[in-house]
């Protein structure tokens, strides 16, 4: 690709404060593509909801994902009325580890299914959890930590395992994906 003679007019928009960027980060990323594009993980979550016939969905997001999809499902803000809670909000991963576990337990007590997306770069950002028995591979250690801290729950890791070099667009939807349910 020859970038010395761009065919597209380059427009430099006045920058926004970073906290405002997060709300439109998906749209900013999609501007890199000419054709209509959707994040692979966003499509996988939509398909997961559809193929498992979840009727009422609670979405906890911090960016502009699931735009058109919200019009095809029943969205609720009450976890007790949801068949599944989907969390892609980056802030969830920034909670101290004990708080993440408590919030998961509270949510699964309200709703039988939790699809939780965690950002591996934010987990334990405050060093509140130390366990030298976990794997040295951080993505695997996150799953081991969840299984260890939530023994009364089924933890299914739905993540893709890859070396994150910044080219997987994980800022719109975090990279670690889990289906969490209470054991029967």
Rosetta blueprint (number, residue, H / E / L):
1 X L
2 X L
3 X L
4 X L
5 X L
6 X L
7 X L
8 X L
9 X L
10 X L
11 X L
12 X L
13 X L
14 X L
15 X L
16 X L
17 X L
18 X H
19 X H
20 X H
21 X H
22 X H
23 X H
24 X H
25 X H
26 X H
27 X H
28 X H
29 X H
30 X H
31 X L
32 X L
33 X L
34 X L
35 X L
36 X L
37 X L
38 X L
39 X L
40 X H
41 X H
42 X H
43 X H
44 X H
45 X H
46 X H
47 X H
48 X H
49 X H
50 X H
51 X H
52 X L
53 X L
54 X L
55 X L
56 X E
57 X E
58 X E
59 X E
60 X E
61 X L
62 X L
63 X L
64 X L
65 X L
66 X L
67 X L
68 X H
69 X H
70 X H
71 X H
72 X L
73 X L
74 X E
75 X E
76 X L
77 X L
78 X L
79 X H
80 X H
81 X H
82 X L
83 X L
84 X E
85 X E
86 X E
87 X E
88 X L
89 X L
90 X H
91 X H
92 X H
93 X H
94 X H
95 X L
96 X L
97 X H
98 X H
99 X H
100 X H
101 X H
102 X H
103 X H
104 X H
105 X H
106 X H
107 X H
108 X H
109 X H
110 X H
111 X L
112 X L
113 X L
114 X E
115 X E
116 X E
117 X E
118 X E
119 X L
120 X L
121 X L
122 X L
123 X L
124 X L
125 X L
126 X L
127 X L
128 X L
129 X L
130 X L
131 X L
132 X L
133 X L
134 X L
135 X L
136 X L
137 X L
138 X H
139 X H
140 X H
141 X H
142 X H
143 X H
144 X H
145 X H
146 X H
147 X H
148 X H
149 X H
150 X L
151 X L
152 X L
153 X E
154 X E
155 X E
156 X E
157 X E
158 X L
159 X L
160 X L
161 X L
162 X L
163 X L
164 X L
165 X L
166 X L
167 X L
168 X L
169 X L
170 X L
171 X L
172 X L
173 X L
174 X L
175 X L
176 X E
177 X E
178 X E
179 X E
180 X E
181 X E
182 X E
183 X L
184 X L
